[in-house]
Amino acid sequence: MRLLIALGAGALFGSGLHLSGMTDTAKVQGFLDFFGAWDPTLMFVMGGTIIPMFIAWRVAARRKPLMGGDFPAASDPVFDRSLILGAVLFGAGWGLVGLCPGPAIASLSYGGSGGFSFLGAMVLGMLLAPRARQWLDRRSAVA
Amino acid sequence: MQIDWIWGLLGGLMIGCAGALFLLGNGRIMGASGILGGLIDGSGRSNWAERTAFLVGVIALPAVLQSSGALSTQTNLTSNLGLIIIAGLLVGLGTRIGNGCTSGHGVCGISRLSPRGIVATLVYISAGAVMVVFLRGIWGAL
């Protein structure tokens, strides 16, 4: 049952990415182009995602997950170096070609060889990340 | 062009419902980079099947819808392989160092009013905007 829910959520997520235009790199870069011909579509996407999720968090505050266990604890509001640096690197890559991880995974169904190359490079980056984190932690320990 | 926002809103609602289902059903945060990254670096070994099922869904349903003609996907991905590789590395590295991407920090974090999610989202959107200004204005690409 857990697997079915995961499969269903993935299918809904993937289809939503296609329908919303998140898979269209020109739309994403158009949204990030605040000083040019700004494309507001992504604001509507964000607004659309937040409505059901906001309700879900309200429900989650009063119950347990259907499949048992607990909801993930809220993280402490710590704005450490890895959060900020990670977000900067991610944003730079996102702006560079207009793909974030969700649409990159979904690109296996539409992106051709370019999408495949992006996904390969992203996986490599994910493999290198634990080492980069260790290095960052060591540096902040010294400082 | 004029009706793009309707599709954006509808697609966004679907993404939000997917996140709500994953959260209320399995008690998990629907973050694309976290779900995939945990499989890549082994940190998510204990629930690998759930992660894999999610990823299969992401790819399979749109693929089926496309081949039946129900869905046509637009993309404008650059053909510059160098840019694609650099961007992919940055996205993979950055989302794992910073612990989230558009779906984890953006969709799930903001809706939970998580300070980390909100700050991360502001930072990556700003970084993306700077990159686009650079691409369009200075480099003349795009």
Interface residues (C-beta under 8 A of the other chain):
Chain A: R2 L3 L4 I5 A6 L7 G8 A9 G10 A11 L12 F13 G14 S15 G16 L17 H18 L19 S20 G21 M22 T23 D24 T25 A26 K27 Q29 L32 D33 F34 F35 G36 D39 P40 T41 L42 M43 F44 V45 M46 G47 G48 T49 I50 I51 P52 M53 F54 I55 A56 W57 V59 A60 R63 K64 P65 L66 M67 G68 G69 D70 F71 P72 A74 S75 P77 V78 F79 S82 L83 I84 L85 G86 A87 V88 L89 F90 G91 A92 G93 W94 G95 L96 V97 G98 L99 C100 P101 G102 A104 I105 A106 S107 L108 S109 Y110 G111 G112 G114 G115 S117 F118 L119 G120 A121 M122 V123 L124 G125 M126 L127 L128 A129 P130 A132 R133 L136
Chain B: D4 W5 I6 W7 G8 L9 L10 G11 G12 L13 M14 I15 G16 C17 A18 G19 A20 L21 F22 L23 L24 G25 N26 G27 R28 I29 M30 A32 S33 L36 G37 I40 D41 A49 E50 R51 A53 F54 L55 V56 G57 V58 I59 A60 L61 P62 A63 L65 Q66 L71 T73 Q74 T75 N76 L77 T78 S79 L81 L83 I84 I85 I86 A87 G88 L89 L90 V91 G92 L93 G94 T95 R96 I97 G98 N99 C101 T102 S103 H105 G106 V107 C108 I110 S111 R112 S114 P115 R116 V119 A120 T121 V123 Y124 I125 S126 A127 G128 A129 V130 M131 V132 V133 L135 R136 L142
